[in-house]
Amino acid sequence: METQSTNPPITLPEIPPGYLNIMGYIDESEVNGPGCRAVVWVQGCPRECPGCFNPDSWTFEINQLVSVDSLVEQILSKPQNQGVTFSGGEPFYQATALAELARKLKAAGLSVMSFTGFTLKQLQSESAPPASQALLEQLDILIDGPFVESLAINSPDSPVSSKNQKVHVFNPAFVDKVTWASDQIEVHILKDGNRIVTGYQGWLELT
């Protein structure tokens, strides 16, 4: 039985068509899915799960507006990016723009993966956020379910961060590539000196 609300009551900000409200972005990550990947952290999530890695992503207020086309250009400008991972925040509250981004990147040969606090069943229901199905159709991999602190995993053999979460591989080419681990941490030093710490034991840090 589903116990989590399928669509928590929230007020979404107005985001121009073709744009995303993001919390952060990095290129060439190796701890957010198979291979070397760009990562887009969207802004906004109503769950506020205890122990969340990215509490700064909870608010839906506008943080950084970026166009889909500029993200496509950025991601494709880095030859080592083999794919893109959507995280957050909750990606499926911006499913329309993410689906557009995913289509353009897949056309260029990249893979697409997403995390979500929803379950796959919730995303396939009539009460799912708008365009959820359009985004699902573009995904090679989905990791679903909210982070549950009491079920947390920090293991070199687990690609998920809590026991309730599941890995759904929609593209058979990735069946044998679910090899990243839940105890990995990665630090990116940006040109302006800021750091982004990402990985299941850490949280996204923009300081």
Long-range contacts (C-beta under 8 A, 24 or more apart in sequence): 2-119, 2-121, 2-122, 4-118, 4-119, 4-122, 4-146, 6-118, 6-122, 6-125, 6-127, 6-128, 7-127, 7-128, 7-129, 8-46, 8-47, 9-46, 10-44, 10-46, 10-60, 10-93, 11-60, 12-44, 12-60, 12-93, 13-44, 13-60, 13-61, 13-62, 15-62, 15-65, 15-94, 15-97, 16-65, 17-97, 18-67, 18-68, 18-69, 18-97, 18-100, 19-65, 19-66, 19-67, 19-68, 19-97, 20-65, 20-66, 20-67, 20-68, 20-71, 20-94, 20-97, 20-98, 20-101, 21-60, 21-62, 21-63, 21-64, 21-65, 21-94, 22-63, 22-64, 22-65, 22-66, 23-54, 23-56, 23-57, 23-63, 23-64, 23-88, 23-89, 23-204, 23-206, 24-196, 24-204, 24-206, 25-66, 25-71, 25-74, 26-188, 26-196, 26-198, 27-74, 27-75, 27-78, 27-80, 27-81, 28-78, 28-80, 28-81, 29-85, 29-186, 29-188, 29-198, 30-180, 30-184, 30-186, 31-180, 31-181, 31-184, 31-185, 31-186, 31-198, 31-199, 31-200, 32-85, 32-87, 32-113, 32-180, 32-198, 33-83, 33-85, 33-111, 33-113, 33-141, 33-180, 34-82, 34-83, 34-111, 34-113, 34-141, 34-174, 34-177, 34-178, 34-179, 34-180, 35-82, 35-83, 35-111, 35-177, 36-80, 36-81, 36-82, 37-81, 37-82, 37-83, 37-84, 37-85, 37-111, 37-113, 38-74, 38-75, 38-78, 38-81, 38-83, 38-84, 38-85, 39-84, 39-85, 39-87, 39-198, 40-71, 40-84, 40-85, 40-86, 40-87, 40-98, 40-101, 41-87, 41-88, 41-89, 41-204, 42-86, 42-87, 42-88, 42-89, 42-90, 42-91, 42-93, 42-94, 42-98, 43-88, 43-89, 44-88, 44-89, 44-90, 44-93, 44-94, 45-88, 45-89, 45-90, 45-93, 45-117, 46-90, 47-90, 47-117, 47-146, 49-117, 49-146, 49-147, 49-148, 49-149, 50-149, 51-147, 51-149, 51-152, 52-147, 52-203, 53-147, 53-161, 53-200, 53-202, 53-203, 53-204, 54-87, 54-88, 54-89, 54-203, 54-204, 55-203, 56-204, 56-206, 57-88, 57-89, 57-204, 58-89, 60-93, 68-97, 68-100, 68-101, 68-104, 71-101, 72-101, 72-104, 72-105, 72-108, 75-105, 75-110, 76-105, 76-108, 76-110, 81-110, 82-110, 82-111, 83-110, 83-111, 83-112, 83-113, 83-140, 84-110, 84-111, 84-112, 84-113, 85-112, 85-113, 85-114, 85-115, 86-112, 86-113, 86-114, 86-115, 87-114, 87-115, 88-115, 90-116, 90-117, 90-118, 91-115, 91-116, 91-135, 92-116, 92-118, 92-123, 92-128, 92-129, 92-132, 92-135, 93-129, 95-129, 95-130, 95-131, 95-132, 95-134, 95-135, 96-130, 96-131, 96-134, 98-135, 99-131, 99-134, 99-135, 99-137, 99-138, 102-135, 102-138, 102-139, 103-138, 106-138, 111-140, 111-141, 111-171, 111-174, 112-138, 112-139, 112-140, 113-139, 113-140, 113-141, 113-142, 113-143, 114-139, 114-141, 114-142, 114-143, 115-142, 115-143, 115-144, 116-142, 116-143, 116-144, 116-145, 117-144, 117-145, 117-146, 117-147, 118-144, 118-145, 119-144, 119-145, 119-166, 120-144, 120-166, 120-168, 136-170, 139-170, 140-169, 140-170, 140-171, 140-173, 140-174, 141-167, 141-168, 141-169, 141-170, 141-171, 141-174, 141-178, 142-167, 142-168, 142-170, 143-167, 143-168, 144-168, 153-182, 153-200, 154-182, 154-183, 154-200, 154-201, 155-181, 155-182, 155-183, 156-181, 156-182, 156-183, 157-181, 158-182, 161-200
